[in-house]
Amino acid sequence: MAVAIMLAMPAMAQARSAEVSMHVQMRFDIGASDLRTAISQFSQATGVQVVVAPNVVAGRRTGGVRGALTVRAALDQLLRGTNLIASMRGGVVVLTPARAVAAPRRAVHAGAAKPVAQAAAQAEPEAPRVQEESEIVVSGYRESLTAAQQLKRKAVGAEDNIVASDIAAFPDLNLAEALQRIPGITITRDTGEGRQIALRGLGADFTRTQLNGMEVMGNTASGMDNRGAVSRSRSFDYSLFASELFNRVAVQKSFAAEQDEGGIAGTVQLYSAKPFDYAGSKFVVSAKGQTNTNTSGVTPRVVGLASTRSGDFGALVSVAYSQIKSNEYGYRNWGWGLTKYGATNIGPEIDAATRAKLLAGVYQPTAQSPSTWYTDRRRLGITSSVQYHPGDDFKLDVDFLYGRLWDYRDDYALATAGSNPLTGASVGGTQVIRSAVIDDTNTLRAASYTGIDLRSEHHIVKNHTDFYQGVANLSWKIGDRLTIHALGGYEQSDFAQPVFDKVFMEAKQTPFSYDTRPRIPVNTYGIDLKNPDLWTVQRLDVQENAITNRYLNGKLDAAYDLGGGLTFKAGGAYKKFTNTGYTWANKVFHNVPANIPVPNGMKQLVGPDTLLQYIVGNVDAIYAYVGDKRDLTAANLQAGSDYRVDEKTWNGFAQFDLDTHVGDMRLRANAGLRYFSTDLTSSGHLATGSGFVPVSIETNSNGWLPAANVALDVTRNLVVRVSASRNVNRPGLGDLAAAGSITTRPNGGSLSLGNPFLKPYKATSVEGSIEWYMDRTGFASVGFFYKNMDSFISPSTVTIPYGQTGLPLSLLIQDQNASTPYDVSQPINGPGADIKGIEVAFQHDFTFLPGPLKHLGMVVNGTWFDGHQQGKVGNTFVRLPLFSLSKWAANATLYYEDKDWGVRVSDAYRSKYYTGLGTVGNVGDYIAATHNIDFQAHVNLMKGVRLIAEGINLTNEPIEQFAGGPIARRVVYTTSGRTFTLGVSAEF
């Protein structure tokens, strides 16, 4: 056992207490040297007695300390990067290594985060478990919370973190679900999983996502049209990645000049594991089986990590693979629209007043569809990292990540959408309405009919997304004051959907009734839906999609220590981004002059769980029997879908960082200015009076973005932050498209056009917070923010006859003409918008309780947001909440953890939020409030080995979607089941 020695015992210490002298301000000039020599110089200059074990100080070096600082701040700076902490014991300063505790899965690497001086002298001896930000080692859920708390405390701007086991050990199917527990983040869900995030009430397009320092983008697809289908947008689809691939996520809500512009809502930084996270070799394995109550069988979820170090070099590889089967089913309408009935389509049972309303037009649903979306999803992620760290002055990290997401979907629907349907703007065939319930909003809530043609749908989809990234980060300290940072990287995301095949069957002339007033609407059918003799082939649809994103990024910046806690930073970057894609489609109708009969052996019932059973077509068999092609070519291009967006951006910044003391208060701040210039080329096809023609449009956007952030440690436990900045957000990719896309349906359709001349969103933001830290037992914080957007892009929707769109009639489907009504949407630079909010967070270990209760703890956060936009419907602007904004959101986790076992239960709540503008007379699409409750429990079987049980969505929370704002016309009611997981993890 090493014997502690006293490096210096100056006589000055006899005259005054070290505790008092720590607050005295002095001027220091201690250069970079070995730590033993520097501590001796520090002690001689200050008179502070410093004690440390010889084996602890041996071999360590310091960057020195210069300038006018308090003794305490100088010691902080002297110890920066040494992995030592200082504590007061009996009037002397004792230096000890920060305790490194074995992590259950792996350590956390803070990546590109810049080191900040530790408040070692301000902390109690037991407080620091987080070491320097490039080496964070945690153990268990409590320790992960402590690590995240310390990172939040050290940041200058507003920041929240998830660390190591907080992701790895919580029951998160993907990265989106892990992020939902951070204050201010809410997620959208699809097929039983989280998909995209909204940060501080702003949608996914307003959040920039970076992986190991480089911006990322990736697309997937939803099985449901109401949720956007293929997500060709700037938003990052977090369902791409398993949460186990990452050991730290930082959500930076404030903007600094050194950050890339974009992401008005904030930046999500993802960090994968690095070999130098660990003291030596590390191997981790985890194997789990999972099942869902809406499906059958058990699917695997496995993770492996291997890391090794040899001298200055380290290498790591991790692999995560999972398969999950989900089945989301329930009731769905395709939408609500104004429908007029012909006089002969109104039965004699209808009274005169109701008849008059039906003749004039009522709002009714267009499908009344029991639907099922079955998904077999497989997710593979591979990370690798190589590090070369010959010393603290030079560090080179090279990281690679590959991810693949496979989706096989099997979807089913039954709707009143045959040849004599209840869709479109008029009812004029053999349909006869026999009873009607029309409320005071002119909404047809319930009705019964004869003469309805039903349509069933069977839809199979196969798609996959491949994601590749390679990025190198270099840090080189040249001399005592200058540090250079560089980044170079390339990434690509390829989405392909080669199979998208549908078979529509039709049953003609049936009685039918519906009632949308119950929470789950009720349909009644006058035929045996399972009788195959009643069904013939009506229509076949084939589609293929592809989307490619490419990023090329290079950055170079330098930081120069001016002394006195002041650092000057400057740098520049180049980024090239390209987005391309297309949709090939072939819609073949077989219902004129007669439907096609096929053998009953080619008909089947719905396979997975569903609200009710009915006949659908066997896709493979019917395509082969009818002889229609399923492999498309460019000749089947869907007009307006093959647009391309190219962006080339040059930017630069200058920023001052300050880390000093004002009296006894530590002051950290940054202030700077950023400039960007983006050249945009949008190419595709636009409509003219004579048809579509190719077009390429070039524009430029540029500007200056000032930013300032201040963090003041008012006391040892109290931190006050204030920030102000100017930032931009580039328009959505679809908004910028020099193209138009058309969606056809019987008796109507919709048309979406882009606008390459859109100006970027621009926002001025101010925010502040007060944070109280309770050493290792928790923290409490309250913060506010306000963002004013002076150029908010708004949707514009108008219903007009197709002939007024300027598009060729050749794009129409059978039985449509120039007078067919179409909903036409196009983005415009509308009036500005603003958003404000309050965030409250509290985390506490109940160590004050007696006995086993002291192992309890709680994490709670809540947010309130308010923000509105102006959307143009017809010729009128309407005021709606910002899309994806939930006015209220909250998370609560109650946990118990001791050395033998632990359990956690979490509830994520978000209030209703709007998803779209809607149409004339039907303004405001929204999703109702949700509660999602999850749990996790573990038992430590032996050292490094634990048994884990997890449950996700314990209450089988439904997704409920409505149209018409407060009128609440039901569109969707679905549930996706409960997911349970059982497995073992081990490390050695």
N, C-alpha and C positions, 0 to 999 in steps of 0.2 A: 504494500500500500504506500503510495507516494506521501511524503510529508510536505504539508503546505509551508511555504517560506514567505517571508515578507520581502518584497522587492525594494521597498523604500519606506523608511520611517523618519521623515524629516521632523525637525524640532518644531516646525510650524504647527504640526498636528497637536502638539502639547497645549497650544495656546487657544485653539478654537476647535469646535466639534466639526467633524466631517459633514454631518448633516447640514449644518449651517453654511459651510463653505461651498457646498454643491450649488448654491443659488447665486454665488458671486460671479459677476461677469468679468472676464479677463480676455487678453489677447493671446492667441496661441500661434506657434509656428513650428509644428512638429511634422517633419517630412515622412514620406513613406519609408518604412524600415521593418525589421523584425519586431514583433509585438513586445518582446521582453524589453528591448531598448526603448521603445516608444512609451511604455508604461512607466519606466523609470524616469524619463524626461517629464512626463505628465505629472507624476507625483512630486518631483522636485519643484516644478513650476507652481503647483497649486497647494502643496502641503497636505494633500489628501493621501491617507494611508491606503494602499492597495495590496491585497493579499491574493495569491494564486498559486496553485500547485505547479512545480517545475515541469512535470510531464504534460500538463494542460497547455502551457504557454509555448512549449517547444515547437518550433517549426511554423508557427503562425506568423502572418505578416499583417500589417495595417497600411491603409492608404494615407494615414496621417490626419492632422487636423490643423486648419489655419483660420485666422480671423478672430473677430470679437464675439465670444460666446460665453454663456454661463459654463461653470465647471461641469455641471451635469450634462449639458448639451455637447460639450467637448468630449466627454467620456463616451456618450452615445456614438458620436462620429468616429472616435478612435476604434471602437469595437465593431463598427459596421463591417459585416462580411466575415467576422472571425468565428461566428457560432458560439460566442460567449455571452453570458448575461451577468449583470452586476446587481448585487443586493447589499443593503446596509446591515451589518451585524456588529453590534457593540461599538458603534462609532467608526468603523472602518468599512471600506468597500471590498467585497469578496467577489472574485470572478470564478464562475463555474461554467462548464459546458451546458448549453441548453439540452434538456433531457430529450433523448430520442427514444420513442416507444415504438415497438414493432407494430406495423399496420396490419390489419386483418387481410387486406387484399394487396395494396400497394401504396406507395407514398405519392405525394402530390408535388408536381413541379409547376411553379408559378409562371414558367415560360417567359414571355417578353415583359413581364411587369418589372418596373424599375425599382431597385432597392431603396428603401426608406429607412432612415435612422431609427433604431429601436428605442422605445422609451424605457430602457432597462432600469434606469435609476428611478423612474417614476413608479415602476411596478413592484408589487410584492414579490418576495423570493419565489413563491410558488406560481406566480401568474404566467410567465412566458412558457407556453408549450410550442408556440409557433416560432421557428427560428427565422433566419433571414429568408426573404420571400422566394429565393430560388431553391430552398430546401425545407419543405414543410412535411413533417412526419406526424401522422395521426394514428390513433388507435380507438376504434369503436365510435359509436354515434355521438357520445358526449364530446369526445376529443375532436371529431370532425366539426361539430358546432363551434367549439372553442377556436379551432383554426380559422374557420370562416369568419368568426367574430373579430379575430385579430387582423385579418386581411381587410375587413371593412373599416376597422379603426385606423389602420395605417394609410388608407387611401386619402388623397386630397379631395377628390370629388366624391359624389354619391356613388356608392358601389355596394353590391351584394354578391356573395360567393356561395357556391356549393363545393364541398371538399371531400375527396376520396370516398369514404364509406357512406357518406350522405347520398351519393349516387349509387355506389356499387351494392349497398345493402338494402336500399329501400325498394319496394316492389314496383319498379318502373319498367314498362314494356319498351320504352324508347326515351330518347333525350327530351322530347317535348314534355312528357309526364314528369320527368325529374325537375324541369324548370318551373312547373306550375306552383311550386312551394315557395318561390321567391316573391317578396312583396312587389306588387305592381304588375305581375305577369299572370295572364290568363291564357288558356289554350282552347283551340277548337278540336273537336273529336270526330272521328270517322272510323267506321267498321271496328269499333271497340277500342281504338287507340287515339292518343293525342297526335295531332298532325302539325299545326302551326301555332305560333304564339302571338299574343298582343301584349305590348309593353306600354305601361302607363296609358292605357286606353286607346292607343294607336295600333292599327292593324299590322299584319306581318310585313308588309312592304316598307314600313317605317323603321324596322329594326335591322341594323347591319350585323351580320354574323361573320366572325373570323375564327379560323382554325390554325393554331400555332402561329398567329400573327398575320395571316393572309385571309382576305375576304373569300367567302364561299357562297355558292348557290347550287341548289339541287331541286329537281322537280319529281313529283310522283303524280298519282291520279286517284281520284275518288270514284267509287262505283255509282255515286248518286249525282245526277245532274244538278240538284238543288245545292250541292256543296262545291260546285265548280269543276267537276270532272277532272280533266288534266290541268295541272297548276302551272301554266306558263306565265310566270310572274317573277318579280325580284325577291319574293319572300322565300326564305329557306325552309324546306320541308324537313322538320326535325325527326319525322318518323323514319328517315333514311338510316339513322344510326342507333345502334344499341347503346344504352347509357354506360355499359361497362367499359367502353373504349376510352373514356375520359376520366381523369382523376381530379380535375378542377374545372369549374365553369365560373367565369366572372361576368357579372352583368353591370356594365358601366353606364350609369344613367346620365351622368354629366359629360359634357364635351370639352375637350382641351385642344389647343391648336396643334399639338403633336399627333392627334388622332386623325385617321382618315375622315374626310368629310362624308356626309351621308348618314343615314340612320338618325333622323330627328328624335325618334323615341329613345334611342340608346344603342349600345353595342354589346353583343354577347360574344365573349371570348371563350373559345373551347381549347383546352390543353390536353394532349395525350401524354402518356407516361414516358419518362426518360430514364436511362440507366443510372445516371448520377443522382436520381431520387433516392437511391439505396446505398447503404454503406458497402455492400458486397453483392454476391449473387442472390437472386430472388426468383422463386418459382411459385406460381399461383395457379390452382385449378378449381373450377366450380362446375358442377353438373346438377341440373334441375330438370324435373318433368313438370309440365303445366297442362291444364285442361280448362275448358270453358263450358259453362252449364248450358249454352245454346248449341254445343256441338258434342261430338263423341270422340273418345280416344285421348291419348297422352302424347304431347309433342316435346321435343328436347330444347333445352337452353343451356349451352356450354360455353365456358370461358377459360382461356389459358394464357398465361403470361410467363415469359422467361427473360431474365435480365442478368447481365454479367459485366464486371468491370475488371480491367487489367491496366494498372498504372494510370496513364492519362487518357486511355480509351475506354469506352463503354458501348455496349450494344444491347438492344431490347427488341423483342417482338411480342405482340399480343394478338389473340384471335378471339372473336366472339361470334357464335353462330346460334340462331334460334329459329324455331318454326312455331307458328301459332295459327290455329284455326278459329275463325270468328264467324258469327252468324248474326247479323243485324236484321231484324225483321219487324214489321208493324204495318202501319197505314200511311199511305202517301198520296197526296194530290199533286198533279203536275202544275197547278197554279189556279188562280181564280181570275175570271174575266167577265166582262159584261156580255150577256147572252140574251138575244131576242128570240122569242118563239113565234112561229107562224100560226095563223088562226086555226089551221087544221091540225096543229100539233098540241092543242089544248083541249083536254077532254071535257065532256059536259058536266063532270063532277066538280069542276073548278068554279068558284063563285065569281061574280062580275068584277069585284074590286081586285081580286087576285089575278083574274084574266087580264085586266088592264095593265097591271104591273109586268106580267110576263110578256105582253105585246111590246111594251115600252123598253123592256130589258132589265134583267136582274143579274146580280153577281152570283155566280155559281162555280163550284170546282169543276175542273176539266178531266178528272180521271177517277176519283173515288177508288183508289187502287190498293188492295192488300199486296204488299211487296216484301221480298226477301233478298238480302245481299250476303252471300256466303263467300268467305275469303280464306284461302290457304296462303299464308304469308311466310316467306323465309328471308332472313336477314343475316348477311355475312359481313363482318368487319375485320380488317387486318391492319395493324399499325406496326411500324418499325422505326427505330430511332438509333442513330449513331452519334456519339458525342466525343469530342476531343477537347479536353480541358487540361492543358499543361500547367496551369496555374490560374490564380484569380484574375490575371490580367488579360488572358486570352481564352475565349470559349467559342467553340463552333458546334452547332447542333444541326443535324440533317434529319428530317422527319418525312416519312411516307405514310400515306393512308389510302387504303382501298376499301370501298364499301359497295355492296350489291344488295338491292332489295328486289325480291321476286314477289309478284302477286298473281295468283290464279283465282279468278272470280267466277262465280256461278250465280247469276241473278235471275229473279223471277218476279213477274207482276201480272195482275189481272185488272183490266180497266174497261170503262165504257167508251172504247175508242175504236170500235169497228166501223163498218161502212155507214151505219146509221148511229153516230156517236152522240155523246153529250159534250163534245169539245168544240171550240171555236166560238165565233161571234153570233151564230144563228143556229136554230134547230128547225130543220125544214124537210126532213125525210119521213120515215115511217114512225118516228118517235112520237108518243102521245103521253103527256104528263097528266097523271090522274089525281095527285094530291100535292100540295105545296105548303111549306112553312116559310114565310118571308118576314124577316124582322124589320125594325125601323131603320136599319142601315141599308135597306134594299138588298139584303143578302139572303139567298135561297139556302136555308140551313138544312132542310129535309124535303124529300120529294119521292114520289113513286111513279113508275112509267110502265108502258108496254111498248113493244116494237123496238127494243134496244138491241144493237149488235155489240156483243162483248168481244174483247181482244185479250188474249194471253200472250205473255212475252217470256221467252227463255233466252238468256244472254250469257255467253261465255267470253271471258277476257283473259288474256295473258300479257303481262307487261313486266318490265324490269328497268331498274335504274342502276347504272354503273358510275361510281364516283372515284376519281383518281386525284391525288394531290402529292406533290413533292415540294418541300420548302426548306431552305437553309437560312439559319439565323446566326449571325456572327457578332460577337462583342469583343473589342480590342481596346485595352487601356494603354495609351501611349504616354509614358511619363506619369507625373503625379496628378495631372489635372485634366488631360484630354482623353475622352473615351469615344470610340467610333462604333456605331451599330449599322449593320447592313442586313437586308433581307432580299432573297430572290426566290421566286417560286412560280410553279405552273400547276393549274388544275383544270379538270374537265369533268363535266357531268353529262351523261348520255341517257336519255329516257327513250325507250322504244316500246311500242304497243303493237306488236305484229298481228295479234288476234283480238278482234272485237266483232264478234258475229252474233246476230240476233235472228230468231225465228218468231214470227207473229202468227198465232192461230186465231180463228174467228168462229164464234157461235152466234148464229143470226136469229133475230126476232124473238127476244126473250123479255119476260117481265123482270123488273129491277126496281129496287128502292134503296135509299141511303138516308142516314141521319148523322150529321157532323157535330151535333150538340154534345154527345158524350165525349169524355176525354179520349177514349179510343173509339172513333166513329164506327157505326154499325151498318153493314150492307146486307141486303136480303136479295137472294137470287131465286128466280122462278123455274130454274132447270137444275138438273143434276150436273154440277160442274165437273164431276169425275167420269162422265159418260163420254168415251172417246168418239162415239158415232156422231156427236153433235159438232165436232171441231174439224175445220179445214184450214189449209195454209192461206194466210192473207198476204203476208209481206216478208221480205228478207232484207236485212241491213248488214253491210260489211263496212268496216272502217279500220284504218291503220294510222298511227300517230308516231311522231318522232320529235324530240326536242334536244338540242345540244347547247350547253353553256361552256365557254372557255374563258379562262382568266390567265393573263400573264402579268406578273407584278414584280417590280424592283424598287427597293427603298434604300436610301443612304442618309444617315444623320449623325451628328456629332454633339457631344455634351462637353462643355468646358467649365471646370470648377474655378470660379472667380474668387473663391475664398469668402469667409464670413457667412457661409451657408447659402451663397448665391451661385447658381449654375445657369449658364447660357446654352440653349439648345437651338440647332438649326438643321434643316434637312430638306430633301425633296424626294419625289417618287414619280414613277410612271406606271400606269395601269392600262391594259388593253382588255376589253371585254367584248365578247361576241355571243349573241343569242340567235339561233336559227331553229326552224321547225316547220312542220307541215302536217296536214291531215288529208289522207286519201279516204274517200267515201264512195259507196255504191249502194243506193237504195232502190230496190227492185220491187215493184208492186204486181201482185198476181190476182187482184180481186176484180178485174174487169176482163171479159164479161162475167166470169164466174170464178169462185175460189177453187184452189187446187186440192182435190182429195188425195190423201196419202194413206197407206196402210196403218191400221191401228197400232201395229208394232212399233211405229215410228213416233208414237205419242206416249207421254209419260206423265206421272204426277210430280209435284214439286218435291225435290229431294230432301233438303234440310227442314228444320222446324219452321213453321209458318203459321199465320193466323187461320188459314183454311186451305184445303187442298183443291186443286183444279188441274185441268189438262194443259200441258205445254208440249211443244215440239222437241224431239231429240235433235239437237243442232246438227251434229255430224251426219246422222242418217238422212235428214231432210235435205240438207244441201247436196248430198250425193244423189238423192232421188230426183230432185228438181233439176239439178245440173247447173246451178248458178256458180259463178267463180267466187272463190274466197281469197285468192291472192291478187292484190291490187297493184297497180303501177301508177306512174306519174300522170297517166291519162285520166285517172280518177281523182285528180287533185280537187279538194274542196276549195272553191273560190275564196280568196282572201286569207287562207290559212298559212301560206308559205312566205311569211314576212321575215325579215332579218333586221336585227338592231346591232350596230357596231358603235362602240364608245372608246375613245382614246383620251385619257386624262393625264395631264401634268399638274402636279401640285407642289407646293413648298410651304415651309413654316419657319417661324422664329418664335422662341419662347424663353422666358426667364422662370426658373424654379427657385423658390426660397425656402430654406429650412433654418429657422433661427428661434430666438426666444425674445419675448417682450415681457420684461420682468420675470415672473415665475411661469409665464405661459408660453408654451411652445407654439410657434406659428409656422405653418406650412402653406405654401401658395404657389400657383403658377399663373402666368399671364402671357398671352401671345397672340399672333395673327397668322392666319392661314390663307393662302391663295390657291384657287383651282381654276382650271380651264378644261372643258370637256367638249370635244368635237363628236357630234352624233351624226351617223348616217343611218337612215331608216329606209329600207327598200322593200318592195312588195308589189301588190297590184291594187289599183284604185278603180272605181267604177266611173264610166262616162256614159253619155247618152247612147253610144254604140257598143258598150260592153266594157270589159276589164282591160286595162293597159298596164304594162310594167312602169314603175316609177321609182326614183331614188331621190330622197330629200336630205339635204345636209343643213345642220344647224350647229350653233355653238352657245354654250352657257358658261359663264365665269363669274367670279366674285371674290370678295374679301370676307373672311370669317373671323372676327375677334372672339376671344374666349378668356375667361378668368375664373379661377377656383381658389377658395380660401378655406383652410381648416385650422381652427384655433383650439388648442387644448387648454380650456379655461382653468380647469383643475386637473388633478390626476385622473379623475374619472369622467369628466364632462368635456365633450367635443362639440363645437359649433361649426357648421359648414355653410358657406354661401357661394353660389355660382351664378354666372351670367355668360351667355354665349349666343352666337348667331350660327345657324347651320342650314343645310339644304338637304333635300331628298329628291332624287331624280324620279321622274314619272314612271309609272308601271310600264312594263314591256308591251303589254297589250294596248295600253293607252297610246303608246308612241308608234304603233304599227301603221305603216303606209299600206293599209289593207282593210278589207272588210270581210266579215264572216256571216254566213246566213244559216239559220236553223229553221227548217220547214216542219210543219205538222198539219194534219188535216184542218182545213178551214182557217188557217192563219199561220203565223210564224214570227220570227224575230230576226233582227239584223243588228250586228254590232260593228261599228266602224272605229278605227283608231284616229289619232291626231298627232302627227309628228311635230307640229309647231307648238306643242304645249311647253310652257315654261316650268322650271322646277318648282317644287314646294320650297318655300323659304320661311324660316321660323326664328323668332327671337325668344330665348328661354331664360327664365330666372328661377332659382330654387334655393332652398335652404333647409337645414335640419338641425335638430338638437339630439345628441346621443349620450346616454348615461351608461357607462360600463361598470359592471359589478365584479371586476377582476375575472376569476374563472367561472363564476356562477351564472353569468348571463349579462344581458344588456336590455335597455329600453330606448326606443327612438321614436321621434315624430318628425316628419318632413313635409314640405309642400313644394309644389312647382306650378309654373304657369308658362304656357307656350302660346305665342301669337303667330299665326300663319297668315302672311299677307298675300299669298298667292296659292289658294287651295284649289286643287283640281276636283271638279265636281262632275258627276254623271248627268247626262241629259237624256231623257226618254220621251218619245212622242209616238202616238199611234197614228199611222197614215196609210192610205192605200199603197200597195206595193208599187204601183206605177209611178208614184211620186219620188221613189228612192233613186231613180236613175239607173237601176240595175236591169240587166237583160231578163226578159221573160223566160229565157231558156233555163234559168236557175230554179224555176218553180216546179213543184211536184204536180202530179195529176190532179185535175179538178180545181186548180188555182188559176187566177188571172190577175190582171192589173188592178182590179178593184179589191182583191183580198187584203184585209187589214193586217199590217205588220207593226210590231213594236220595234222602233228604231232607237238605238242607244249610241251615244258618242260622248267622250269626255271633253270638257271645256274648262278653261281657266275661269272659274266662277268666283264669287265673293270670298273673302278670307274666312278663316275659322280660328277658333282658339280652344284651348283645353287647359283645365286646371285640375289639381288633385291634391289629396292629403294621404300620406302613407304612415301607418303606425305599426310598429313591430315590438315584440317582447319575447325574450327567451330567458328561462331561469331554471336552474337545477334546484330541486327542493332539499338542499342539504341541511336546512334548519329543522326538518322533520325528524322525529325519533325513529330508531330501529331501521327496518327495511324500507320504510317510506322515504328515507333520504335519497334513495336511488331513483325516485320519480323526477320528472321534469316536464316542461311544457314549452312549445314554440307556437306563438300566435302572431299573425299579422293581418291587417285589414287595410283596404284602400277605398277611397271615395274619389270618383272622377266625374267631371262635367265638361262636355264639349259638344259643339254642334257644327253642322255644315249646311250649305245651301245646295240643293239639287234641283235641276230643271226638269219638270214634268209637264209635257205639253208646252205651253207658252208661259208657265208660271214657275217661279222658284218656291220650293217648299223647304221648311226648316226641319232637319232631322238630327238626332244624335249622330256623332261620328260612327262610321262602321267599325264593328268589333269592340266598341266601348261598352263595358259593363259599368254601370254607375257605382255598384258596390261589388267588392270581391274580398274574400277572406280565406285564410288557411289556419288550421289548428292541428297541432300534433301533441299528443300526450304519450310520453315514453317512460319506460322503466328499464334500467340497465345496471347490472352488477357483473362481477367477474365470471359468473356461471351462465347467466341467461339474460335475455332482454326481449321486450315487446314494444311495438309502437302502433298507434292508430292515428290516422290522419284524415281530415275532412277538407276538401277544396270546394269552395263555393264561388259562383259568379252569378250576378243578376243578369237579366235578359240583355241581349245586345242585338243591334241591327246589322244585317248582312247585305242589304241591297236597297236600292231606291224604290223598286216596284214599278208599277205602271199607272197610267191615268185612271183615277178612281179607286186605285188599289195600292196606295203609297205606303211603303215601309215594310220590308221583309225582316223578320227577326226570329231569334231562337230564345226560348224561355229559360228562366233561371235553372241552375243545376247544382246539386250536391254530389260529390264523388268521394266515397269513403274507402280507404285502403288500410291494410294492416301488414305488419311483418313481425315474426317472432323467431328467435334463434336460441339454441342451446350449445354451449361450448363442450364438445365431447371430450376433447383433449387439447393440449396446446397446439394452436394453429389449425384446428379442425372444428367445424361447427355445422350443426344441422339447422336448416333454414326453412321456414314455412311462410308463405305469402298469400295474401288475398287482395284482389283488385276489383273495384266497383262492387262492393259488398251489397249494396241496395239495388243493384241492377237499374241504375238511374236512366230514365228515358231521355231521348233527345226530342224536343217538341219545337216545331218550326211553324211560324204563322206568317200570314200576309195581311196587308191592310192596316198596319199599325194597331191603334187601340180597338179597331173593329175585330181583330183577332180571328181572321179566317184561317182555319187549320190547314196546314200543308203537310206536316210530317209528325208522326208519333212512332218512334222505334225504340227498341231496347237491344243491347248487344250481349247480355249475360254477364255472369260473374266469372272471373279467372282465378284459379288457385294453382299455387306452385309449391313443390316440395323438393329439396335437394341438399347437397353437401358442398361446402367449400373448404379448401385446405391450402396452406402455404408452408413453404419450407425453403 
